[in-house]
Amino acid sequence: MRKDRLFGSWKSGKPMAIAGALLVAVTTILMATASAGAVMLAKGPTCSAPASLLRLQRPLPHVAARLADGGPLKILAFGSSSTLGFGASTPEMSYPARLQSELRRRHPKTAITVVNRGVNGNETREMMLRFEIDVLDEKPDLVIWQAGTNTLLNGHDMWPVFLDVRSGIRRLRAQGADVLLMNPQYSPRVLARPDHLAMNDLVDVIGRELDVDVFDRFGIMRNWAENQRYPMDTFITADGLHMNDWAYDCVANLLADVLDKASAGSIAAK
């Protein structure tokens, strides 16, 4: 539209029509963006990730069944400080709390609970000491297990991560739970460890051996920094390690996308 025509319309008493047209155009753009895997969060830039990082190879049959029959669906987030929500402004801004809120919004007819079992500083050996009470006794339908960060930061042997997580997944499978692994966060203190890529590879190896998918948090956050050019302080707090409110919220939204897609695939396969 030519500028003189636009301003002429305003002068001729058609501001509401133009405003309405602009609103429709903006809404259409936002809806198209959201359908392409991007979410506009309340504060911060667009939350998005390439489709290749949001695609699971394996179904989540227990999650799919609960969503199909109206629940209840119990998800348990297991891990260390970035599961607990260290760096968030409030507990309600941790990724498990935001995931619960987002899933309830998407599935209002399903009773959904996300239990947070993150403990600051835990390595997998410490996680296994509380595994019976914190995880198995909860009888979750899905466990999202974030592992490897503290072993990496402490410079400890990575082999126990493999043994502990493999043992835990087998016990969860025997109890009838779906499992999704989550690798370390992309942050300055993680990147400073020379073996950080080896830890990510180890988590991938566990997933391949036990036929469990990995939510590639590291890859998603690296995409924010390297491809979308978001400054590190857009998603990492001043300590150089933990995620902030925007990052926790974005991770929760992307996780919800992943769970919905995997569950839809499980239902379609029946």
Phi and psi restraints in degrees (value plus and minus 20) as a CYANA .aco file:
   2 ARG   PHI     -87.7   -47.7
   2 ARG   PSI     127.9   167.9
   3 LYS   PHI     -80.2   -40.2
   3 LYS   PSI     -59.4   -19.4
   4 ASP   PHI     -87.7   -47.7
   4 ASP   PSI     -51.9   -11.9
   5 ARG   PHI     -89.8   -49.8
   5 ARG   PSI     -60.2   -20.2
   6 LEU   PHI     -81.3   -41.3
   6 LEU   PSI     -72.7   -32.7
   7 PHE   PHI     -89.4   -49.4
   7 PHE   PSI     -50.2   -10.2
   8 GLY   PHI     -83.5   -43.5
   8 GLY   PSI     -56.1   -16.1
   9 SER   PHI     -85.3   -45.3
   9 SER   PSI     -60.2   -20.2
  10 TRP   PHI     -83.2   -43.2
  10 TRP   PSI     -61.6   -21.6
  11 LYS   PHI     -88.7   -48.7
  11 LYS   PSI     -46.4    -6.4
  12 SER   PHI    -107.7   -67.7
  12 SER   PSI     -12.9    27.1
  13 GLY   PHI      68.3   108.3
  13 GLY   PSI      11.9    51.9
  14 LYS   PHI    -139.1   -99.1
  14 LYS   PSI      13.9    53.9
  15 PRO   PHI     -84.3   -44.3
  15 PRO   PSI     -56.4   -16.4
  16 MET   PHI     -87.3   -47.3
  16 MET   PSI     -57.9   -17.9
  17 ALA   PHI     -84.6   -44.6
  17 ALA   PSI     -62.6   -22.6
  18 ILE   PHI     -86.7   -46.7
  18 ILE   PSI     -63.0   -23.0
  19 ALA   PHI     -80.7   -40.7
  19 ALA   PSI     -60.3   -20.3
  20 GLY   PHI     -84.0   -44.0
  20 GLY   PSI     -62.0   -22.0
  21 ALA   PHI     -83.9   -43.9
  21 ALA   PSI     -61.9   -21.9
  22 LEU   PHI     -83.9   -43.9
  22 LEU   PSI     -60.4   -20.4
  23 LEU   PHI     -82.5   -42.5
  23 LEU   PSI     -62.2   -22.2
  24 VAL   PHI     -82.3   -42.3
  24 VAL   PSI     -62.8   -22.8
  25 ALA   PHI     -83.8   -43.8
  25 ALA   PSI     -65.0   -25.0
  26 VAL   PHI     -84.3   -44.3
  26 VAL   PSI     -63.1   -23.1
  27 THR   PHI     -80.8   -40.8
  27 THR   PSI     -61.4   -21.4
  28 THR   PHI     -81.7   -41.7
  28 THR   PSI     -62.7   -22.7
  29 ILE   PHI     -82.8   -42.8
  29 ILE   PSI     -65.0   -25.0
  30 LEU   PHI     -84.7   -44.7
  30 LEU   PSI     -59.7   -19.7
  31 MET   PHI     -86.5   -46.5
  31 MET   PSI     -58.7   -18.7
  32 ALA   PHI     -85.2   -45.2
  32 ALA   PSI     -59.6   -19.6
  33 THR   PHI     -83.7   -43.7
  33 THR   PSI     -65.1   -25.1
  34 ALA   PHI     -82.4   -42.4
  34 ALA   PSI     -59.5   -19.5
  35 SER   PHI     -89.1   -49.1
  35 SER   PSI     -38.2     1.8
  36 ALA   PHI    -110.9   -70.9
  36 ALA   PSI      -8.4    31.6
  37 GLY   PHI      73.9   113.9
  37 GLY   PSI       0.3    40.3
  38 ALA   PHI    -138.5   -98.5
  38 ALA   PSI     124.0   164.0
  39 VAL   PHI    -149.4  -109.4
  39 VAL   PSI     113.5   153.5
  40 MET   PHI    -108.7   -68.7
  40 MET   PSI      88.4   128.4
  41 LEU   PHI    -104.1   -64.1
  41 LEU   PSI     145.7   185.7
  42 ALA   PHI     -80.4   -40.4
  42 ALA   PSI     -60.9   -20.9
  43 LYS   PHI    -152.5  -112.5
  43 LYS   PSI     114.0   154.0
  44 GLY   PHI      87.9   127.9
  44 GLY   PSI    -198.9  -158.9
  45 PRO   PHI     -96.6   -56.6
  45 PRO   PSI    -197.2  -157.2
  46 THR   PHI     -84.9   -44.9
  46 THR   PSI     115.2   155.2
  47 CYS   PHI    -110.8   -70.8
  47 CYS   PSI      95.5   135.5
  48 SER   PHI    -175.6  -135.6
  48 SER   PSI     147.8   187.8
  49 ALA   PHI    -179.1  -139.1
  49 ALA   PSI     131.9   171.9
  50 PRO   PHI     -79.6   -39.6
  50 PRO   PSI     126.5   166.5
  51 ALA   PHI     -77.5   -37.5
  51 ALA   PSI     -52.0   -12.0
  52 SER   PHI     -83.1   -43.1
  52 SER   PSI     -44.6    -4.6
  53 LEU   PHI    -111.6   -71.6
  53 LEU   PSI     -23.3    16.7
  54 LEU   PHI    -138.6   -98.6
  54 LEU   PSI       2.9    42.9
  55 ARG   PHI    -135.3   -95.3
  55 ARG   PSI     100.4   140.4
  56 LEU   PHI    -111.9   -71.9
  56 LEU   PSI     127.1   167.1
  57 GLN   PHI    -112.2   -72.2
  57 GLN   PSI     -35.7     4.3
  58 ARG   PHI    -145.0  -105.0
  58 ARG   PSI     126.3   166.3
  59 PRO   PHI     -94.4   -54.4
  59 PRO   PSI     144.0   184.0
  60 LEU   PHI    -138.4   -98.4
  60 LEU   PSI      60.2   100.2
  61 PRO   PHI     -83.8   -43.8
  61 PRO   PSI     -55.0   -15.0
  62 HIS   PHI     -91.7   -51.7
  62 HIS   PSI     -59.7   -19.7
  63 VAL   PHI     -84.2   -44.2
  63 VAL   PSI     -64.6   -24.6
  64 ALA   PHI     -80.5   -40.5
  64 ALA   PSI     -61.8   -21.8
  65 ALA   PHI     -84.3   -44.3
  65 ALA   PSI     -61.0   -21.0
  66 ARG   PHI     -88.3   -48.3
  66 ARG   PSI     -58.6   -18.6
  67 LEU   PHI     -88.4   -48.4
  67 LEU   PSI     -54.0   -14.0
  68 ALA   PHI     -91.4   -51.4
  68 ALA   PSI     -57.0   -17.0
  69 ASP   PHI    -121.0   -81.0
  69 ASP   PSI     -11.9    28.1
  70 GLY   PHI      67.7   107.7
  70 GLY   PSI      -7.8    32.2
  71 GLY   PHI      62.0   102.0
  71 GLY   PSI    -184.4  -144.4
  72 PRO   PHI     -93.8   -53.8
  72 PRO   PSI     127.9   167.9
  73 LEU   PHI    -134.7   -94.7
  73 LEU   PSI     102.3   142.3
  74 LYS   PHI    -134.5   -94.5
  74 LYS   PSI     102.4   142.4
  75 ILE   PHI    -131.9   -91.9
  75 ILE   PSI     116.0   156.0
  76 LEU   PHI    -137.7   -97.7
  76 LEU   PSI     103.5   143.5
  77 ALA   PHI    -114.6   -74.6
  77 ALA   PSI      97.6   137.6
  78 PHE   PHI    -138.7   -98.7
  78 PHE   PSI     111.2   151.2
  79 GLY   PHI     146.8   186.8
  79 GLY   PSI    -167.2  -127.2
  80 SER   PHI    -135.4   -95.4
  80 SER   PSI    -159.7  -119.7
  81 SER   PHI     -86.6   -46.6
  81 SER   PSI     -52.4   -12.4
  82 SER   PHI     -99.1   -59.1
  82 SER   PSI     -28.2    11.8
  83 THR   PHI    -108.9   -68.9
  83 THR   PSI     -65.2   -25.2
  84 LEU   PHI     -76.5   -36.5
  84 LEU   PSI     -58.6   -18.6
  85 GLY   PHI      91.5   131.5
  85 GLY   PSI       3.9    43.9
  86 PHE   PHI     -79.3   -39.3
  86 PHE   PSI     111.9   151.9
  87 GLY   PHI      81.8   121.8
  87 GLY   PSI     -39.1     0.9
  88 ALA   PHI     -96.4   -56.4
  88 ALA   PSI     133.6   173.6
  89 SER   PHI     -91.1   -51.1
  89 SER   PSI     -49.0    -9.0
  90 THR   PHI    -167.0  -127.0
  90 THR   PSI     141.5   181.5
  91 PRO   PHI     -78.2   -38.2
  91 PRO   PSI     -49.1    -9.1
  92 GLU   PHI     -88.7   -48.7
  92 GLU   PSI     -32.5     7.5
  93 MET   PHI    -120.3   -80.3
  93 MET   PSI     -14.3    25.7
  94 SER   PHI     -85.8   -45.8
  94 SER   PSI     139.6   179.6
  95 TYR   PHI     -86.3   -46.3
  95 TYR   PSI     -57.0   -17.0
  96 PRO   PHI     -82.3   -42.3
  96 PRO   PSI     -60.1   -20.1
  97 ALA   PHI     -86.8   -46.8
  97 ALA   PSI     -61.4   -21.4
  98 ARG   PHI     -88.9   -48.9
  98 ARG   PSI     -54.8   -14.8
  99 LEU   PHI     -84.3   -44.3
  99 LEU   PSI     -63.7   -23.7
 100 GLN   PHI     -79.0   -39.0
 100 GLN   PSI     -66.5   -26.5
 101 SER   PHI     -81.3   -41.3
 101 SER   PSI     -63.9   -23.9
 102 GLU   PHI     -88.3   -48.3
 102 GLU   PSI     -61.9   -21.9
 103 LEU   PHI     -87.5   -47.5
 103 LEU   PSI     -58.2   -18.2
 104 ARG   PHI     -84.6   -44.6
 104 ARG   PSI     -55.8   -15.8
 105 ARG   PHI     -85.6   -45.6
 105 ARG   PSI     -60.5   -20.5
 106 ARG   PHI     -96.7   -56.7
 106 ARG   PSI     -48.8    -8.8
 107 HIS   PHI    -147.8  -107.8
 107 HIS   PSI      48.4    88.4
 108 PRO   PHI     -83.6   -43.6
 108 PRO   PSI     -39.1     0.9
 109 LYS   PHI    -111.5   -71.5
 109 LYS   PSI     -20.5    19.5
 110 THR   PHI    -131.6   -91.6
 110 THR   PSI     112.5   152.5
 111 ALA   PHI     -98.0   -58.0
 111 ALA   PSI      88.7   128.7
 112 ILE   PHI    -140.6  -100.6
 112 ILE   PSI     111.3   151.3
 113 THR   PHI    -148.9  -108.9
 113 THR   PSI     113.2   153.2
 114 VAL   PHI    -135.6   -95.6
 114 VAL   PSI      94.1   134.1
 115 VAL   PHI    -112.5   -72.5
 115 VAL   PSI     110.2   150.2
 116 ASN   PHI    -117.0   -77.0
 116 ASN   PSI      95.9   135.9
 117 ARG   PHI    -144.1  -104.1
 117 ARG   PSI      28.2    68.2
 118 GLY   PHI    -114.0   -74.0
 118 GLY   PSI     122.4   162.4
 119 VAL   PHI    -153.0  -113.0
 119 VAL   PSI     107.0   147.0
 120 ASN   PHI     -73.1   -33.1
 120 ASN   PSI     114.0   154.0
 121 GLY   PHI      60.0   100.0
 121 GLY   PSI     -23.4    16.6
 122 ASN   PHI     -87.1   -47.1
 122 ASN   PSI     114.8   154.8
 123 GLU   PHI    -118.2   -78.2
 123 GLU   PSI     153.3   193.3
 124 THR   PHI     -84.4   -44.4
 124 THR   PSI     -51.8   -11.8
 125 ARG   PHI     -81.7   -41.7
 125 ARG   PSI     -59.2   -19.2
 126 GLU   PHI     -92.4   -52.4
 126 GLU   PSI     -54.6   -14.6
 127 MET   PHI     -81.7   -41.7
 127 MET   PSI     -59.3   -19.3
 128 MET   PHI     -88.5   -48.5
 128 MET   PSI     -45.1    -5.1
 129 LEU   PHI     -87.6   -47.6
 129 LEU   PSI     -45.4    -5.4
 130 ARG   PHI    -131.5   -91.5
 130 ARG   PSI      -8.9    31.1
 131 PHE   PHI     -82.4   -42.4
 131 PHE   PSI     -62.4   -22.4
 132 GLU   PHI     -81.5   -41.5
 132 GLU   PSI     -70.7   -30.7
 133 ILE   PHI     -97.7   -57.7
 133 ILE   PSI     -66.5   -26.5
 134 ASP   PHI     -97.0   -57.0
 134 ASP   PSI     -44.1    -4.1
 135 VAL   PHI    -139.3   -99.3
 135 VAL   PSI     -84.3   -44.3
 136 LEU   PHI     -82.4   -42.4
 136 LEU   PSI     -61.7   -21.7
 137 ASP   PHI     -85.1   -45.1
 137 ASP   PSI     -40.4    -0.4
 138 GLU   PHI     -97.7   -57.7
 138 GLU   PSI     -37.2     2.8
 139 LYS   PHI      29.5    69.5
 139 LYS   PSI      38.6    78.6
 140 PRO   PHI     -96.2   -56.2
 140 PRO   PSI     136.8   176.8
 141 ASP   PHI    -103.1   -63.1
 141 ASP   PSI     -49.4    -9.4
 142 LEU   PHI    -163.8  -123.8
 142 LEU   PSI     116.2   156.2
 143 VAL   PHI    -135.5   -95.5
 143 VAL   PSI     105.4   145.4
 144 ILE   PHI    -121.1   -81.1
 144 ILE   PSI      89.2   129.2
 145 TRP   PHI    -127.2   -87.2
 145 TRP   PSI      89.8   129.8
 146 GLN   PHI    -114.2   -74.2
 146 GLN   PSI     101.7   141.7
 147 ALA   PHI    -165.0  -125.0
 147 ALA   PSI     135.9   175.9
 148 GLY   PHI      86.4   126.4
 148 GLY   PSI     -43.0    -3.0
 149 THR   PHI     -85.0   -45.0
 149 THR   PSI     -69.5   -29.5
 150 ASN   PHI     -91.6   -51.6
 150 ASN   PSI     -53.7   -13.7
 151 THR   PHI     -79.9   -39.9
 151 THR   PSI     -61.2   -21.2
 152 LEU   PHI     -84.5   -44.5
 152 LEU   PSI     -69.5   -29.5
 153 LEU   PHI     -85.5   -45.5
 153 LEU   PSI     -54.1   -14.1
 154 ASN   PHI    -103.4   -63.4
 154 ASN   PSI     -23.9    16.1
 155 GLY   PHI      48.9    88.9
 155 GLY   PSI       7.1    47.1
 156 HIS   PHI    -109.5   -69.5
 156 HIS   PSI     144.1   184.1
 157 ASP   PHI     -78.6   -38.6
 157 ASP   PSI     113.8   153.8
 158 MET   PHI    -102.0   -62.0
 158 MET   PSI     -37.0     3.0
 159 TRP   PHI     -78.5   -38.5
 159 TRP   PSI     -60.8   -20.8
 160 PRO   PHI     -78.7   -38.7
 160 PRO   PSI     -49.6    -9.6
 161 VAL   PHI     -80.1   -40.1
 161 VAL   PSI     -66.0   -26.0
 162 PHE   PHI     -80.6   -40.6
 162 PHE   PSI     -69.0   -29.0
 163 LEU   PHI     -85.1   -45.1
 163 LEU   PSI     -63.9   -23.9
 164 ASP   PHI     -87.3   -47.3
 164 ASP   PSI     -67.6   -27.6
 165 VAL   PHI     -87.9   -47.9
 165 VAL   PSI     -59.2   -19.2
 166 ARG   PHI     -80.6   -40.6
 166 ARG   PSI     -64.6   -24.6
 167 SER   PHI     -82.5   -42.5
 167 SER   PSI     -64.1   -24.1
 168 GLY   PHI     -84.7   -44.7
 168 GLY   PSI     -61.1   -21.1
 169 ILE   PHI     -83.2   -43.2
 169 ILE   PSI     -60.9   -20.9
 170 ARG   PHI     -82.9   -42.9
 170 ARG   PSI     -58.7   -18.7
 171 ARG   PHI     -88.6   -48.6
 171 ARG   PSI     -58.3   -18.3
 172 LEU   PHI     -86.4   -46.4
 172 LEU   PSI     -60.8   -20.8
 173 ARG   PHI     -82.6   -42.6
 173 ARG   PSI     -61.2   -21.2
 174 ALA   PHI     -83.2   -43.2
 174 ALA   PSI     -48.4    -8.4
 175 GLN   PHI    -106.4   -66.4
 175 GLN   PSI     -31.3     8.7
 176 GLY   PHI      72.2   112.2
 176 GLY   PSI      19.1    59.1
 177 ALA   PHI    -136.3   -96.3
 177 ALA   PSI     127.0   167.0
 178 ASP   PHI     -98.5   -58.5
 178 ASP   PSI     134.5   174.5
 179 VAL   PHI    -155.3  -115.3
 179 VAL   PSI     119.1   159.1
 180 LEU   PHI    -153.5  -113.5
 180 LEU   PSI     105.0   145.0
 181 LEU   PHI    -108.1   -68.1
 181 LEU   PSI     133.7   173.7
 182 MET   PHI    -152.3  -112.3
 182 MET   PSI     108.3   148.3
 183 ASN   PHI    -106.9   -66.9
 183 ASN   PSI     156.4   196.4
 184 PRO   PHI     -81.2   -41.2
 184 PRO   PSI     143.6   183.6
 185 GLN   PHI    -101.9   -61.9
 185 GLN   PSI     132.5   172.5
 186 TYR   PHI    -106.2   -66.2
 186 TYR   PSI      88.0   128.0
 187 SER   PHI    -174.1  -134.1
 187 SER   PSI     141.0   181.0
 188 PRO   PHI     -75.5   -35.5
 188 PRO   PSI     -62.8   -22.8
 189 ARG   PHI     -91.1   -51.1
 189 ARG   PSI     -51.6   -11.6
 190 VAL   PHI     -91.4   -51.4
 190 VAL   PSI     -64.1   -24.1
 191 LEU   PHI     -84.5   -44.5
 191 LEU   PSI     -44.5    -4.5
 192 ALA   PHI     -91.7   -51.7
 192 ALA   PSI     -36.7     3.3
 193 ARG   PHI    -102.5   -62.5
 193 ARG   PSI     103.0   143.0
 194 PRO   PHI     -83.4   -43.4
 194 PRO   PSI     -39.7     0.3
 195 ASP   PHI    -124.4   -84.4
 195 ASP   PSI       2.1    42.1
 196 HIS   PHI     -85.9   -45.9
 196 HIS   PSI     -54.6   -14.6
 197 LEU   PHI     -90.3   -50.3
 197 LEU   PSI     -52.9   -12.9
 198 ALA   PHI     -84.6   -44.6
 198 ALA   PSI     -55.8   -15.8
 199 MET   PHI     -86.6   -46.6
 199 MET   PSI     -62.3   -22.3
 200 ASN   PHI     -81.7   -41.7
 200 ASN   PSI     -60.2   -20.2
 201 ASP   PHI     -82.7   -42.7
 201 ASP   PSI     -59.7   -19.7
 202 LEU   PHI     -82.6   -42.6
 202 LEU   PSI     -63.8   -23.8
 203 VAL   PHI     -81.5   -41.5
 203 VAL   PSI     -60.0   -20.0
 204 ASP   PHI     -83.1   -43.1
 204 ASP   PSI     -59.9   -19.9
 205 VAL   PHI     -83.6   -43.6
 205 VAL   PSI     -62.5   -22.5
 206 ILE   PHI     -78.1   -38.1
 206 ILE   PSI     -66.4   -26.4
 207 GLY   PHI     -80.8   -40.8
 207 GLY   PSI     -64.2   -24.2
 208 ARG   PHI     -86.0   -46.0
 208 ARG   PSI     -61.7   -21.7
 209 GLU   PHI     -84.4   -44.4
 209 GLU   PSI     -58.6   -18.6
 210 LEU   PHI    -123.9   -83.9
 210 LEU   PSI     -11.1    28.9
 211 ASP   PHI      39.6    79.6
 211 ASP   PSI      28.2    68.2
 212 VAL   PHI    -144.6  -104.6
 212 VAL   PSI     117.7   157.7
 213 ASP   PHI     -99.7   -59.7
 213 ASP   PSI     136.9   176.9
 214 VAL   PHI    -135.3   -95.3
 214 VAL   PSI     104.3   144.3
 215 PHE   PHI     -97.2   -57.2
 215 PHE   PSI      91.9   131.9
 216 ASP   PHI    -102.4   -62.4
 216 ASP   PSI      53.2    93.2
 217 ARG   PHI     -80.6   -40.6
 217 ARG   PSI     -61.4   -21.4
 218 PHE   PHI     -78.3   -38.3
 218 PHE   PSI     -67.7   -27.7
 219 GLY   PHI     -85.2   -45.2
 219 GLY   PSI     -58.3   -18.3
 220 ILE   PHI     -84.2   -44.2
 220 ILE   PSI     -65.7   -25.7
 221 MET   PHI     -90.5   -50.5
 221 MET   PSI     -55.2   -15.2
 222 ARG   PHI     -83.4   -43.4
 222 ARG   PSI     -56.9   -16.9
 223 ASN   PHI     -83.3   -43.3
 223 ASN   PSI     -59.0   -19.0
 224 TRP   PHI     -77.1   -37.1
 224 TRP   PSI     -64.5   -24.5
 225 ALA   PHI     -98.2   -58.2
 225 ALA   PSI     -66.6   -26.6
 226 GLU   PHI    -109.2   -69.2
 226 GLU   PSI     -55.9   -15.9
 227 ASN   PHI    -118.6   -78.6
 227 ASN   PSI     -62.5   -22.5
 228 GLN   PHI    -109.3   -69.3
 228 GLN   PSI     -28.2    11.8
 229 ARG   PHI      41.4    81.4
 229 ARG   PSI      13.9    53.9
 230 TYR   PHI     -96.7   -56.7
 230 TYR   PSI     110.4   150.4
 231 PRO   PHI     -77.7   -37.7
 231 PRO   PSI     130.4   170.4
 232 MET   PHI     -77.8   -37.8
 232 MET   PSI     -54.4   -14.4
 233 ASP   PHI     -95.0   -55.0
 233 ASP   PSI     -20.6    19.4
 234 THR   PHI     -88.8   -48.8
 234 THR   PSI     -51.5   -11.5
 235 PHE   PHI    -152.2  -112.2
 235 PHE   PSI     -25.8    14.2
 236 ILE   PHI    -140.6  -100.6
 236 ILE   PSI     119.8   159.8
 237 THR   PHI     -95.4   -55.4
 237 THR   PSI     156.2   196.2
 238 ALA   PHI     -85.5   -45.5
 238 ALA   PSI     -35.6     4.4
 239 ASP   PHI     -97.7   -57.7
 239 ASP   PSI     -24.5    15.5
 240 GLY   PHI      54.8    94.8
 240 GLY   PSI      -7.3    32.7
 241 LEU   PHI    -153.6  -113.6
 241 LEU   PSI     -71.6   -31.6
 242 HIS   PHI    -109.0   -69.0
 242 HIS   PSI     133.2   173.2
 243 MET   PHI     -97.3   -57.3
 243 MET   PSI     137.3   177.3
 244 ASN   PHI    -122.7   -82.7
 244 ASN   PSI    -194.6  -154.6
 245 ASP   PHI     -76.2   -36.2
 245 ASP   PSI     -65.8   -25.8
 246 TRP   PHI     -80.3   -40.3
 246 TRP   PSI     -64.8   -24.8
 247 ALA   PHI     -86.4   -46.4
 247 ALA   PSI     -63.4   -23.4
 248 TYR   PHI     -80.5   -40.5
 248 TYR   PSI     -63.1   -23.1
 249 ASP   PHI     -85.4   -45.4
 249 ASP   PSI     -61.9   -21.9
 250 CYS   PHI     -85.6   -45.6
 250 CYS   PSI     -65.1   -25.1
 251 VAL   PHI     -78.1   -38.1
 251 VAL   PSI     -62.2   -22.2
 252 ALA   PHI     -82.8   -42.8
 252 ALA   PSI     -62.9   -22.9
 253 ASN   PHI     -84.3   -44.3
 253 ASN   PSI     -61.6   -21.6
 254 LEU   PHI     -90.2   -50.2
 254 LEU   PSI     -56.6   -16.6
 255 LEU   PHI     -82.0   -42.0
 255 LEU   PSI     -61.8   -21.8
 256 ALA   PHI     -81.0   -41.0
 256 ALA   PSI     -60.2   -20.2
 257 ASP   PHI     -79.6   -39.6
 257 ASP   PSI     -66.4   -26.4
 258 VAL   PHI     -82.3   -42.3
 258 VAL   PSI     -65.5   -25.5
 259 LEU   PHI     -85.0   -45.0
 259 LEU   PSI     -60.6   -20.6
 260 ASP   PHI     -82.7   -42.7
 260 ASP   PSI     -64.7   -24.7
 261 LYS   PHI     -85.9   -45.9
 261 LYS   PSI     -63.4   -23.4
 262 ALA   PHI     -85.6   -45.6
 262 ALA   PSI     -59.0   -19.0
 263 SER   PHI     -88.5   -48.5
 263 SER   PSI     -60.4   -20.4
 264 ALA   PHI     -81.9   -41.9
 264 ALA   PSI     -59.0   -19.0
 265 GLY   PHI     -85.3   -45.3
 265 GLY   PSI     -57.4   -17.4
 266 SER   PHI     -85.0   -45.0
 266 SER   PSI     -62.5   -22.5
 267 ILE   PHI     -86.9   -46.9
 267 ILE   PSI     -61.2   -21.2
 268 ALA   PHI     -85.5   -45.5
 268 ALA   PSI     -49.8    -9.8
 269 ALA   PHI     -95.5   -55.5
 269 ALA   PSI     -34.1     5.9
